Amino acid sequence: MLLLLTAGITAQNESSVDAAAALIELDDYTTHLKTLASDDFEGRSPSSPGEEKTVNYLRDQFAALGLQPGNGESYFQDVPLVEITTTPAEAGSARHRAGLSIPLGQGFVGLTRRVVDSLQIRNSEMVFAGYGIVAPEYGWDDYAGIDVSGKTVIVLVNDPGFATRDSTLFTGRSMTYYGRWTYKYEEAARQGLPGVLIVHDNLPAGYPWFVVQSGWSGPQFYMEAADRNMSRCAMEGWISAPAAQDLFSVAGLDYRKEASAAARRGFRAHSLGVTYDMKLKNRIRRSVSRNVLALLPGESGPTR
C-alpha cells in the first residue's frame, strides 16, 4: 500500500521518492502482512468471505492514508469470474492404446478453461513438439513441418537456453516468456490443438511436482471471454517426468534423449505413435470478485 504512495510521487523528484521511502517502516509492513495472512482472512480466495474481509481491509487502509477512491466514488472495481472445477467423468485416467494408463492427479493433471459442462477427447494422436515454441526472432519453430490439427502435444517446460546453458540460445539460463507454461498453452491454442501437456521437471520448472498437483486441482478461477473460452485448447495440463518417461518408453523412445534433441537446432516435432482418450466434466459457478483501487492526485508544477 505504501508502495502505491511511493509510485504516485515518483514523477516529482528523487528527494520526494527518498522521503516517501523513508515512511515505510518494517513494523507497519509486518503488521499488514500478518493481518492479511492470518486465519481470520480465510485464505482470501476470490468471491469468498475471506476476500470480502480483505478488500474492506485494503479500502480502510487506503482511506487512512488519505487516498481517494480510484473508481469514481468507489474504491472497488467488479471483476466477473467463472469458477470451473474439473473432475474425471469416468475412470480418471489417460488411456493409451499401447496399454499405458496414467491416473489423473498422480502422473498427470488436466483441466479445461472452456465454459462447458463436459468434454471428451477421443483417439487423439500424441505428438512430441519439443518446447512448443514459435519464436521467429530466435529462428525457432517447434511446430514447423508437421500437421498438428486434432492432435495432442507433449512439450517441455522452460526453453532451450536453460537446458543447454548456451548464452547464445534464447537468453541462456534466464527464462524468456517462451519458457513460461502460460505461453505454451497460448501457442498450442493458436495451433488449433485439442490438448497440450507440459512435462514437469523440478529443475527447469523451479518447483516440485506436488505444487502442480495442488495448484491444478479443485476450483479454478478464470476470466470468461465472449466465446466462453472456446478458443482455448480443450484440455490443458501437466505430466510428471516419470510418467513422461513411461509414455515415451511405450512409444519405443528414450525420453531423456528426445528432450536433449529438442534443445538443439534442427529438432522436428514427431508423433509418438500412441493415442489417448479422456472425458472430463465441469462444475461451473459464476461470481464477482473485486479489485481495490485508490488514487493519489498529482500536483501541477509551475508553468513556463
Secondary structure, DSSP 8 states (H G I E B T S, - for coil): -HHHHHHHHTTT-HHHHHHHHHT--HHHHHHHHHHHHSGGGGGG-TTSHHHHHHHHHHHHHHHHTT-EESBTTBSEEEEEEEEEEEEESSS-EEEETTS-EEEBTTTEEEE--S--SEEEEEEEEEEE-TT--EEGGGTEETTTT---TT-EEEEESS-HHHHHT-TTSTTTTS--GGGSHHHHHHHHHHTT-SEEEEEE-HHHHSS-HHHHHHHTSS-EEE---TTTTTTS-SEEEEEEHHHHHHHHHHTT--HHHHHHHHTSTT---EEEEEEEEEEEEEEEEEEEEEEE-EE---------
